[in-house]
Amino acid sequence: MTVVRNKTKYDRILTITAGFLCLFALLCTFVALCTPSWTINEYSSDGEVQWHGLFYKCNRFKCILNYHHYILAIVVTIISIIFLLFATISVFLIVLYNIFRRYFYLTSLFILINVLLHFIGVVLYTHQSTINGISARLMILSNVLACISLAIVSYIAGRYSIFYPKNQTDFHFTKVENIEAITKIEEQQIMQT
């Protein structure tokens, strides 16, 4: 019995992994955007611990809306969330439907733009404040997950671009080519014995 690896199975597993990494990065970014724990100030002038994020400035008693200082960081972060959402949707569409594999390079582009905008958003925030809260760490984690997903998606997009000229209908080797490979391997095994 001859075993031949099915490369499309590994591509599908890698694509699903990249999709879940994008989804988890999207959730981390959304939580980081909504929570006010980007900067924690333990040494404030009134002696109270204060924390603030992109939208709110809080102490033990109340939270006030304070987004005027970080408006550019907010806009860049929201645009990066939109690109990450497009990337996540396109990765899962490619897992479900073969027709989207022809345009899989767009997914790499969406994730690359997202990574750059995430980084720019964090830099714009740290230009005015320090980042020592859990929300800022979630934002950095989502950027790292998006970078890992970018590497996986770029690898798979390269494989699909190689397969496209050979078989434009389904983007993987046909069964005839697999049968030919199996017969060649069987012939080599017979010749060795």
SEPA-840328 format. One record per residue (C-alpha): residue number from 1; chain; x, y, z. Coordinates in steps of 0.25 Angstrom, whole numbers. Layout:
+--------+------+-------+-------+-------+
| lumvex | senu |    xx |    yy |    zz |
+--------+------+-------+-------+-------+
|    NUM |    A |     X |     Y |     Z |
...
+--------+------+-------+-------+-------+
REM end
This chain:
+--------+------+-------+-------+-------+
| lumvex | senu |    xx |    yy |    zz |
+--------+------+-------+-------+-------+
|      1 |    A |     0 |     0 |     0 |
|      2 |    A |     5 |    13 |    -4 |
|      3 |    A |     2 |    26 |     4 |
|      4 |    A |     3 |    39 |    -4 |
|      5 |    A |     1 |    52 |     4 |
|      6 |    A |   -11 |    61 |     0 |
|      7 |    A |    -5 |    75 |     0 |
|      8 |    A |   -19 |    82 |    -1 |
|      9 |    A |   -23 |    75 |    12 |
|     10 |    A |   -11 |    82 |    19 |
|     11 |    A |   -14 |    95 |    12 |
|     12 |    A |   -29 |    94 |    17 |
|     13 |    A |   -24 |    92 |    31 |
|     14 |    A |   -14 |   104 |    31 |
|     15 |    A |   -25 |   112 |    25 |
|     16 |    A |   -34 |   109 |    36 |
|     17 |    A |   -23 |   112 |    46 |
|     18 |    A |   -21 |   125 |    40 |
|     19 |    A |   -36 |   128 |    40 |
|     20 |    A |   -37 |   125 |    55 |
|     21 |    A |   -24 |   134 |    58 |
|     22 |    A |   -31 |   145 |    50 |
|     23 |    A |   -44 |   143 |    58 |
|     24 |    A |   -37 |   143 |    71 |
|     25 |    A |   -29 |   155 |    67 |
|     26 |    A |   -42 |   162 |    63 |
|     27 |    A |   -48 |   159 |    77 |
|     28 |    A |   -35 |   164 |    84 |
|     29 |    A |   -35 |   177 |    76 |
|     30 |    A |   -50 |   179 |    79 |
|     31 |    A |   -49 |   177 |    94 |
|     32 |    A |   -36 |   186 |    94 |
|     33 |    A |   -44 |   197 |    87 |
|     34 |    A |   -56 |   196 |    96 |
|     35 |    A |   -49 |   195 |   110 |
|     36 |    A |   -42 |   207 |   117 |
|     37 |    A |   -30 |   200 |   122 |
|     38 |    A |   -19 |   205 |   113 |
|     39 |    A |   -12 |   214 |   123 |
|     40 |    A |   -12 |   212 |   138 |
|     41 |    A |    -8 |   224 |   146 |
|     42 |    A |    -5 |   220 |   161 |
|     43 |    A |     1 |   233 |   164 |
|     44 |    A |    -9 |   243 |   161 |
|     45 |    A |   -10 |   257 |   167 |
|     46 |    A |   -22 |   254 |   175 |
|     47 |    A |   -16 |   241 |   181 |
|     48 |    A |   -27 |   232 |   173 |
|     49 |    A |   -23 |   221 |   163 |
|     50 |    A |   -27 |   226 |   150 |
|     51 |    A |   -28 |   218 |   137 |
|     52 |    A |   -32 |   222 |   123 |
|     53 |    A |   -33 |   217 |   109 |
|     54 |    A |   -37 |   222 |    95 |
|     55 |    A |   -51 |   227 |    99 |
|     56 |    A |   -52 |   227 |   115 |
|     57 |    A |   -44 |   233 |   126 |
|     58 |    A |   -48 |   226 |   139 |
|     59 |    A |   -45 |   225 |   154 |
|     60 |    A |   -51 |   217 |   165 |
|     61 |    A |   -64 |   225 |   165 |
|     62 |    A |   -67 |   229 |   151 |
|     63 |    A |   -64 |   229 |   136 |
|     64 |    A |   -64 |   241 |   128 |
|     65 |    A |   -64 |   241 |   112 |
|     66 |    A |   -50 |   246 |   108 |
|     67 |    A |   -47 |   243 |    93 |
|     68 |    A |   -42 |   257 |    88 |
|     69 |    A |   -28 |   254 |    91 |
|     70 |    A |   -27 |   241 |    83 |
|     71 |    A |   -36 |   243 |    71 |
|     72 |    A |   -26 |   240 |    61 |
|     73 |    A |   -22 |   227 |    68 |
|     74 |    A |   -37 |   223 |    69 |
|     75 |    A |   -39 |   225 |    54 |
|     76 |    A |   -27 |   217 |    50 |
|     77 |    A |   -31 |   206 |    60 |
|     78 |    A |   -45 |   205 |    54 |
|     79 |    A |   -40 |   205 |    40 |
|     80 |    A |   -31 |   194 |    44 |
|     81 |    A |   -42 |   186 |    50 |
|     82 |    A |   -50 |   187 |    37 |
|     83 |    A |   -38 |   181 |    29 |
|     84 |    A |   -37 |   170 |    39 |
|     85 |    A |   -51 |   167 |    38 |
|     86 |    A |   -50 |   167 |    23 |
|     87 |    A |   -38 |   157 |    24 |
|     88 |    A |   -45 |   148 |    34 |
|     89 |    A |   -58 |   147 |    25 |
|     90 |    A |   -49 |   144 |    13 |
|     91 |    A |   -41 |   134 |    20 |
|     92 |    A |   -54 |   126 |    24 |
|     93 |    A |   -60 |   128 |    10 |
|     94 |    A |   -48 |   122 |     4 |
|     95 |    A |   -49 |   110 |    13 |
|     96 |    A |   -63 |   108 |     9 |
|     97 |    A |   -63 |   111 |    -6 |
|     98 |    A |   -52 |   108 |   -16 |
|     99 |    A |   -56 |   120 |   -25 |
|    100 |    A |   -50 |   130 |   -16 |
|    101 |    A |   -36 |   124 |   -16 |
|    102 |    A |   -33 |   131 |   -29 |
|    103 |    A |   -33 |   144 |   -21 |
|    104 |    A |   -26 |   139 |    -8 |
|    105 |    A |   -15 |   149 |   -10 |
|    106 |    A |   -25 |   160 |    -5 |
|    107 |    A |   -26 |   153 |     8 |
|    108 |    A |   -11 |   155 |    10 |
|    109 |    A |   -12 |   169 |     6 |
|    110 |    A |   -24 |   172 |    16 |
|    111 |    A |   -16 |   166 |    27 |
|    112 |    A |    -3 |   173 |    24 |
|    113 |    A |   -11 |   187 |    24 |
|    114 |    A |   -17 |   183 |    37 |
|    115 |    A |    -4 |   180 |    43 |
|    116 |    A |     2 |   193 |    39 |
|    117 |    A |   -10 |   201 |    44 |
|    118 |    A |   -10 |   193 |    57 |
|    119 |    A |     4 |   197 |    59 |
|    120 |    A |     1 |   212 |    55 |
|    121 |    A |   -11 |   212 |    64 |
|    122 |    A |    -2 |   208 |    76 |
|    123 |    A |     9 |   217 |    73 |
|    124 |    A |    -1 |   229 |    72 |
|    125 |    A |    -6 |   225 |    86 |
|    126 |    A |     7 |   224 |    92 |
|    127 |    A |    12 |   237 |    86 |
|    128 |    A |     2 |   244 |    97 |
|    129 |    A |     2 |   233 |   108 |
|    130 |    A |     9 |   221 |   113 |
|    131 |    A |     3 |   207 |   110 |
|    132 |    A |     3 |   199 |   123 |
|    133 |    A |   -11 |   194 |   124 |
|    134 |    A |   -17 |   181 |   119 |
|    135 |    A |   -25 |   187 |   107 |
|    136 |    A |   -12 |   191 |   101 |
|    137 |    A |    -6 |   178 |   103 |
|    138 |    A |   -18 |   172 |    96 |
|    139 |    A |   -16 |   181 |    85 |
|    140 |    A |    -1 |   177 |    84 |
|    141 |    A |    -5 |   162 |    85 |
|    142 |    A |   -15 |   164 |    73 |
|    143 |    A |    -4 |   170 |    65 |
|    144 |    A |     5 |   158 |    68 |
|    145 |    A |    -6 |   148 |    64 |
|    146 |    A |    -9 |   156 |    51 |
|    147 |    A |     6 |   155 |    48 |
|    148 |    A |     5 |   140 |    50 |
|    149 |    A |    -7 |   139 |    41 |
|    150 |    A |    -1 |   148 |    31 |
|    151 |    A |    11 |   138 |    30 |
|    152 |    A |     1 |   126 |    28 |
|    153 |    A |    -8 |   133 |    18 |
|    154 |    A |     4 |   138 |    10 |
|    155 |    A |     9 |   123 |     9 |
|    156 |    A |    -4 |   118 |     5 |
|    157 |    A |    -7 |   129 |    -5 |
|    158 |    A |     7 |   126 |   -12 |
|    159 |    A |     3 |   111 |   -13 |
|    160 |    A |   -10 |   115 |   -19 |
|    161 |    A |    -4 |   124 |   -29 |
|    162 |    A |     6 |   113 |   -33 |
|    163 |    A |    -6 |   103 |   -35 |
|    164 |    A |   -15 |   113 |   -43 |
|    165 |    A |    -8 |   112 |   -56 |
|    166 |    A |    -8 |    96 |   -55 |
|    167 |    A |   -22 |    94 |   -52 |
|    168 |    A |   -31 |   107 |   -52 |
|    169 |    A |   -44 |   100 |   -48 |
|    170 |    A |   -41 |    95 |   -34 |
|    171 |    A |   -27 |   100 |   -31 |
|    172 |    A |   -21 |    86 |   -27 |
|    173 |    A |   -15 |    74 |   -35 |
|    174 |    A |   -26 |    66 |   -41 |
|    175 |    A |   -28 |    51 |   -38 |
|    176 |    A |   -22 |    47 |   -51 |
|    177 |    A |    -8 |    54 |   -47 |
|    178 |    A |    -9 |    47 |   -33 |
|    179 |    A |   -12 |    33 |   -39 |
|    180 |    A |     0 |    36 |   -48 |
|    181 |    A |     9 |    39 |   -36 |
|    182 |    A |     4 |    26 |   -29 |
|    183 |    A |     7 |    18 |   -41 |
|    184 |    A |    21 |    24 |   -42 |
|    185 |    A |    23 |    21 |   -28 |
|    186 |    A |    18 |     6 |   -29 |
|    187 |    A |    27 |     4 |   -41 |
|    188 |    A |    39 |     9 |   -34 |
|    189 |    A |    36 |     0 |   -22 |
|    190 |    A |    34 |   -12 |   -32 |
|    191 |    A |    47 |    -9 |   -39 |
|    192 |    A |    55 |    -8 |   -25 |
|    193 |    A |    50 |   -22 |   -21 |
+--------+------+-------+-------+-------+
REM end
